[in-house]
């Protein structure tokens, strides 16, 4: 047998490496003020992106720009991490039905329309990561899903994945007025809490039966999708995203969390300013909504912009969300601006739009800051993130431009236009289709 030419193999391998390196998708964004969130703002900064990942961030002169990089001058602009919306209803998600108040087996995964116009509106607002969830008319309306607004033709293509390969998401729960309806729904707050407690007790027993079976199929309980989902919650594998408004409802969630030990994020919390110390002491993060025109929900009558600075001073981890359509995704930056106006520090306000949300979704190792090794999700702004005059110019996801205000189609989405505010559009969502 003829022996292989070792030298030729080495030369070929080296040539392959050189070819790969020179054909890597490499871009350097120069001249902007970069706000990485993980550190102080960098004037005249450089952001280097290679194959969808951040390679380097720093001041001009401190960062080496690869020779093969496409250099993009963004002087006078501001670059921030892609925004993380920890609570949204774009994509027309739907979970539980009217048959019961607690339905953890329902998955919004099975209801998302990836061609919904809301995804484009989110990109126009600088949003790159979203927690999609069903409504708050149930004590438990089902499993949420975390998505990245990359190009993709199916929900699986844009979903974040867990280490086991399953789609990542939490569990949507609610209390207060929304879930108090006619039978079989609870009529009182006390009965609402009792039903939830009873369901968690049942889940504990289901989990114990599995453990006692110790792999013996004859001793295993019958498969129960609702119990399986709740066991994930009890084991800390699925975070609870809990809709709650009034101060007493907030405390009920804290009480429930202490009893059953599940991990939870408080959402909305209109009266957080009344129990900020209790929230902070429990170490539970808060995803706030900041409304400029309150109304429509009696339990939110005491909502206050002071929620943001009061929670910050108490030491709580504070993030923001849109609850789209309650706040249009295109206006997400406004949330932090309201917080700053009320007395929140600028540093914490920007963190609340980015890293705080990433932490709540347990994605902070991938997104939320501009750091080497993280996904190249970022937004190019015309100016100060908290100014009403600032516009989102471009949104990049994993190193790909997903929104450009200079593109007429994108500009129409950003500023209005026929069909933009419809739940979905007849035309294909061009961002999720090849060849546009």
C-alpha positions in Angstrom: 0.0 0.0 0.0 1.3 3.5 -0.9 2.1 5.5 2.2 0.4 8.9 2.4 2.5 12.0 1.8 2.7 13.5 5.3 4.1 16.8 4.1 1.2 17.2 1.7 -1.3 16.5 4.4 0.3 19.2 6.6 0.3 21.7 3.8 -3.3 21.0 3.0 -4.4 21.3 6.6 -2.6 24.6 6.9 -4.1 25.9 3.7 -7.5 24.9 5.0 -6.9 26.8 8.2 -5.8 29.9 6.3 -8.9 29.6 4.0 -11.2 29.3 7.0 -9.6 32.2 8.8 -9.7 34.6 5.8 -13.3 33.6 5.1 -14.6 34.1 8.6 -17.4 36.7 8.8 -15.5 39.4 10.5 -16.6 43.0 11.2 -15.2 45.8 13.2 -17.5 48.6 14.3 -15.5 51.7 15.0 -15.9 55.2 16.5 -19.1 54.7 18.5 -19.6 55.2 22.2 -20.0 51.6 23.4 -22.0 50.9 26.6 -21.1 47.2 27.4 -23.2 47.1 30.6 -20.4 44.9 32.1 -18.2 47.9 32.4 -18.1 51.7 31.9 -18.9 53.3 28.6 -16.1 53.4 26.1 -15.7 56.5 24.0 -14.4 56.1 20.4 -14.8 52.4 20.9 -14.2 49.3 18.8 -16.5 46.2 18.6 -15.1 43.2 16.8 -17.4 40.5 15.7 -16.3 37.1 14.2 -18.8 34.5 13.0 -21.6 35.8 15.3 -19.6 36.1 18.4 -18.0 39.1 20.1 -14.2 38.9 19.7 -13.2 42.1 21.3 -14.6 45.3 22.9 -12.5 48.3 23.9 -11.1 51.7 23.0 -9.5 52.5 19.7 -5.8 51.7 20.0 -6.5 49.0 22.6 -8.3 46.6 20.2 -6.5 45.0 17.3 -8.7 44.9 14.2 -8.2 41.8 12.1 -6.8 42.4 8.7 -9.7 40.6 7.0 -12.4 42.6 8.9 -15.0 44.7 7.2 -14.6 48.0 9.0 -17.9 49.9 9.7 -17.6 53.5 10.8 -20.3 54.3 13.3 -18.8 57.5 14.7 -21.2 59.6 16.7 -23.5 56.7 17.4 -24.1 54.6 20.5 -23.8 50.8 20.7 -25.6 48.9 23.5 -26.3 45.1 24.0 -29.4 43.7 22.4 -32.4 44.3 24.6 -34.0 41.4 26.5 -37.8 41.5 26.9 -38.6 39.2 29.8 -42.4 39.3 29.2 -44.0 39.6 25.8 -47.0 38.3 23.8 -45.8 38.8 20.3 -46.1 35.7 18.0 -49.8 35.2 19.1 -48.9 32.8 21.9 -51.8 30.9 23.6 -51.7 28.4 26.4 -54.4 27.1 28.7 -58.1 27.1 27.8 -61.3 27.6 29.9 -61.6 24.1 31.2 -59.5 24.5 34.4 -57.5 27.3 36.2 -54.3 25.3 36.4 -52.8 23.8 33.2 -49.0 23.5 33.4 -49.0 21.0 30.6 -49.9 23.6 27.9 -46.9 24.8 25.9 -46.9 28.1 24.0 -44.3 26.4 21.8 -47.2 24.8 20.1 -49.0 28.1 19.3 -46.4 30.6 18.1 -46.7 32.1 14.7 -43.1 33.0 13.7 -44.5 35.2 10.8 -46.3 37.5 13.3 -45.5 41.2 12.6 -44.7 41.5 16.3 -41.2 40.0 15.7 -40.3 42.7 13.3 -41.6 45.4 15.6 -39.5 43.9 18.4 -36.4 44.1 16.2 -37.3 47.7 15.3 -37.2 48.4 19.0 -33.8 46.9 19.5 -35.1 43.7 21.1 -33.1 40.6 20.4 -34.2 38.1 23.1 -37.8 37.5 24.2 -39.7 35.5 26.7 -43.0 34.5 25.0 -45.8 33.6 27.3 -49.6 33.1 27.5 -52.0 35.4 29.3 -52.8 35.9 33.0 -56.4 34.6 33.1 -55.2 31.4 34.8 -53.4 30.6 38.0 -51.1 28.6 35.7 -51.5 29.0 32.0 -48.5 26.9 30.8 -44.9 26.8 29.7 -43.2 29.9 28.2 -40.5 29.8 25.6 -37.3 31.9 25.3 -36.5 33.0 21.7 -33.7 34.7 19.9 -34.8 37.0 17.0 -32.4 35.4 14.6 -33.5 34.3 11.1 -35.6 31.1 11.2 -38.5 29.5 9.5 -39.8 27.6 12.6 -40.2 28.3 16.3 -37.6 25.6 17.0 -35.1 27.5 14.8 -35.3 30.6 16.9 -35.8 29.0 20.3 -33.0 28.9 22.9 -32.1 25.3 23.9 -31.3 23.8 27.3 -28.3 21.6 27.8 -30.5 18.5 27.1 -31.6 19.9 23.8 -35.1 20.8 24.8 -36.5 24.3 24.2 -35.8 26.7 27.0 -38.6 28.4 28.9 -40.3 29.0 32.2 -43.8 28.5 33.7 -46.4 31.3 33.6 -48.4 31.8 36.8 -50.7 34.6 37.9 -52.8 35.7 40.9 -55.0 38.6 41.7 -58.1 39.7 39.8 -57.6 38.0 36.4 -57.8 34.4 37.5 -60.9 35.0 39.7 -63.7 33.9 37.5 -66.7 31.6 37.5 -66.4 27.9 38.4 -64.2 26.0 37.8 -62.0 29.0 38.4 -61.6 30.3 42.0 -63.8 33.1 43.2 -61.4 34.5 45.9 -57.8 35.2 46.5 -57.7 32.6 49.3 -59.1 29.9 47.1 -56.7 30.8 44.3 -53.7 30.2 46.7 -55.3 27.0 48.0 -55.6 25.5 44.5 -52.0 26.3 43.7 -50.8 24.8 46.9 -52.8 21.7 46.4 -51.4 21.2 42.9 -47.8 21.6 44.2 -48.5 19.1 46.9 -49.7 16.6 44.3 -46.6 17.3 42.2 -44.4 16.5 45.2 -46.1 13.2 45.7 -45.7 12.4 42.0 -42.0 13.2 42.2 -41.7 11.0 45.3 -43.4 8.1 43.6 -40.9 8.3 40.7 -38.0 8.4 43.2 -39.4 5.4 45.1 -39.8 3.4 41.9 -36.1 3.7 41.4 -36.3 2.8 37.7 -38.8 -0.1 38.2 -41.4 0.4 35.4 -44.0 -1.5 37.4 -43.8 1.0 40.3 -43.8 4.1 38.2 -46.9 6.3 38.3 -48.9 6.8 35.1 -47.3 9.6 32.9 -48.9 13.0 33.7 -47.8 15.9 31.6 -49.0 18.5 34.1 -47.1 16.8 36.9 -44.0 16.5 34.8 -43.9 20.2 34.2 -44.5 21.0 37.9 -41.7 18.6 38.9 -39.4 20.6 36.7 -40.5 23.7 38.6 -39.9 22.1 42.0 -36.5 20.9 40.9 -35.5 24.4 39.8 -35.3 23.3 36.1 -38.1 25.7 35.1 -38.4 29.3 36.5 -41.8 30.6 37.4 -42.7 33.9 35.7 -45.5 35.2 38.0 -48.0 37.9 37.1 -48.9 39.9 40.2 -49.9 43.5 41.0 -51.2 44.3 44.4 -48.9 44.3 47.5 -50.9 41.5 49.2 -50.8 39.4 46.0 -47.0 40.0 45.8 -46.6 38.7 49.3 -48.7 35.7 48.6 -46.2 34.7 45.8 -43.3 35.2 48.3 -45.1 33.0 50.8 -45.7 30.3 48.2 -42.1 30.4 47.0 -40.8 30.0 50.5 -43.1 27.0 51.1 -42.3 25.1 47.9 -38.8 26.4 47.1 -39.4 27.1 43.4 -37.5 29.9 41.6 -39.6 32.8 40.6 -39.5 36.2 38.8 -42.2 38.7 39.8 -43.8 40.4 36.8 -45.6 43.8 36.7 -45.7 44.3 40.5 -47.6 47.6 40.3 -47.4 48.1 44.1 -43.8 46.9 44.5 -43.0 50.3 46.1 -45.1 49.2 49.1 -43.2 45.9 49.7 -39.8 46.6 48.2 -37.9 45.6 51.3 -39.7 42.3 51.5 -39.0 41.6 47.8 -35.3 42.4 48.2 -35.0 40.4 51.4 -36.4 37.3 49.6 -33.8 37.7 46.8 -36.4 37.5 44.1 -35.9 39.5 40.8 -38.5 41.8 39.5 -39.6 42.4 35.9 -41.3 45.8 35.9 -43.7 47.5 33.5 -43.7 51.3 33.4 -46.9 52.7 32.0 -47.2 56.3 30.9 -51.0 56.1 30.7 -52.3 53.8 33.5 -55.8 52.5 33.4 -58.0 49.5 32.6 -57.1 47.3 35.6 -58.4 48.1 39.1 -55.5 46.3 40.9 -53.0 48.4 39.0 -54.5 51.7 40.2 -51.5 52.4 42.5 -48.8 51.7 39.9 -46.0 54.2 40.3 -42.8 55.2 38.4 -41.1 55.1 41.8 -41.2 51.3 41.7 -37.9 51.4 39.7 -35.8 53.6 42.0 -37.4 52.2 45.2 -36.5 48.6 44.2 -33.1 49.7 43.1 -32.4 51.3 46.5 -33.8 48.3 48.3 -31.2 46.1 46.5 -33.5 44.1 44.3 -32.6 42.9 40.8 -34.8 45.0 38.5 -35.6 44.4 34.9 -38.2 45.8 32.5 -40.6 44.2 30.0 -43.1 45.3 27.4 -46.0 43.0 28.0 -46.6 43.8 24.3 -49.2 45.0 23.3 -49.5 46.8 26.6 -46.3 48.6 25.6 -45.4 48.3 21.9 -42.1 46.5 21.5 -40.8 49.4 19.4 -40.9 51.6 22.5 -39.0 49.4 24.9 -36.2 51.9 25.5 -38.8 54.2 27.0 -39.2 51.9 30.0 -35.7 52.7 31.2 -36.1 56.4 30.4 -39.2 56.4 32.7 -37.1 54.8 35.4 -34.3 57.4 35.1 -36.9 60.1 35.2 -38.2 58.7 38.4 -34.8 58.6 40.0 -33.2 55.3 38.9 -29.5 55.5 38.1 -28.6 55.4 34.4 -26.3 52.4 34.9 -29.1 50.3 36.6 -31.7 51.4 34.0 -29.5 50.2 31.1 -28.8 47.0 33.0 -32.6 46.5 33.5 -33.1 46.5 29.7 -30.3 44.0 29.1 -28.4 41.9 31.7 -31.1 41.8 34.3 -33.6 40.3 31.8 -30.9 37.8 30.6 -30.3 36.7 34.2 -34.0 36.2 34.8 -34.1 33.9 31.7 -30.8 32.3 32.8 -29.2 33.4 29.5 -26.7 35.8 30.9 -23.8 33.5 29.9 -24.8 34.2 26.2 -26.4 37.6 26.1 -27.0 40.8 28.1 -23.6 42.4 27.9 -21.0 43.2 25.2 -18.1 40.9 26.2 -15.7 38.6 24.4 -17.3 35.2 23.7 -20.9 36.3 24.0 -23.4 36.3 21.1 -23.0 39.4 18.9 -26.4 40.8 19.8 -26.3 44.6 19.8 -28.1 47.8 18.9 -26.8 50.9 17.1 -28.5 54.0 18.4 -28.5 57.5 17.1 -27.8 58.9 20.6 -28.4 58.7 24.3 -30.4 55.5 25.1 -32.7 57.5 27.5 -33.5 60.4 25.1 -36.8 60.7 23.4 -35.0 61.9 20.3 -32.9 58.7 20.0 -33.8 56.2 17.3 -32.9 52.6 16.8 -30.8 52.6 13.6 -29.8 49.0 13.4 -30.3 45.8 15.3 -27.8 42.9 15.0 -28.4 39.4 16.1 -25.6 36.9 16.2 -23.6 39.2 13.9 -26.4 39.5 11.4 -28.2 42.7 10.7 -31.8 42.1 11.4 -33.1 45.7 11.3 -31.9 48.7 9.4 -33.9 51.9 9.5 -32.5 52.9 6.1 -34.2 49.8 4.6 -37.7 51.1 3.4 -39.4 47.9 4.6 -37.8 48.2 8.0 -38.6 51.9 8.2 -42.2 51.1 7.5 -42.2 48.7 10.4 -40.5 51.2 12.7 -42.8 54.1 11.9 -46.1 52.6 11.0 -47.5 51.7 7.6 -50.2 49.4 6.3 -50.6 46.1 8.3 -47.8 46.9 10.8 -50.2 47.0 13.8 -52.1 43.9 12.7 -51.6 40.8 14.9 -50.1 39.2 11.8 -49.4 40.0 8.2 -50.4 38.2 5.0 -47.0 38.7 3.4 -44.2 36.5 4.6 -42.0 37.9 7.3 -39.0 38.6 5.2 -36.6 38.4 8.1 -37.5 34.7 8.5 -37.2 33.8 4.8 -34.1 33.0 2.8 -33.3 35.1 -0.3 -34.9 38.4 0.7 
